[in-house]
Amino acid sequence: MIDIPDDHPRAESLRTRHKIIDGMHKKIVAEAGLIAHGRGEAFDYLIGEKTHDFAIKAIKAAAAMFYLAELPIISVNGNVAVLCPKEMVRFSKEAGIAMEINLFYRSDDRIDAIKNELDKYDPGLILGIDKEHSRMIDEISSLRRVVDKRGIYSADVVFVPLEDGDRTIGLKKNNKKIITVDLNPMSRTSITADITIVDNIIRVFPLLEKEFLAINSKQQASNILDNYDNDSVLKDALKVISSYWDTS
């Protein structure tokens, strides 16, 4: 990876960018994943590259939804596997929530590459690999329709970070609750999901783990969800973005 000077004003963003590039060379990230990352990077810039109160509200609600879920699942794509594999695996283990590899640009090589990356952090069973457990979700037209019977196919809550809208809509048609991380509060995914965390995925998992472990009862989790309004969170995110250049 290229050496980024520590005193560069956007050093962390540049290091993250090069993680994605390195991941593409390792076949973990699809070429189109670079474009997707750049789009997210632009929105992160507009929120000041920091976690806001609206994101904390959504993270707390996501933790509560996970706590109450019967069969939650974390969907994994190449970008997430490169950007925050250690943090994702840690949350998966702490919360007892399985991970499933599910890809738009699906190939055996990419699935193997992602699994190998996650295996560095002792993740346990990773779903979405064994073809004998594959099922199809008819409402999804892309290769993301291929899911694991033990995971996304049967799940009541699906965590879809860095998502495309088609699958979110398809999963919602299958009566699943959707939690997403999307830096663009205007995307179809953000608008369609039940809980939208408008933040950078690299900042989310540690906070999500903290909030999940802080919940100690179903009543507490229910109270959090009862007081959550996703539309309000999206509006607050848009206010921050629209006022970014306001120097008055």
Summary of the structure (lengths in Angstrom):
residues: 248
radius of gyration: 17.4
end to end distance: 40.5
largest distance: 60.4
contacts: 816
relative contact order: 0.17
helix: 53%
strand: 11%
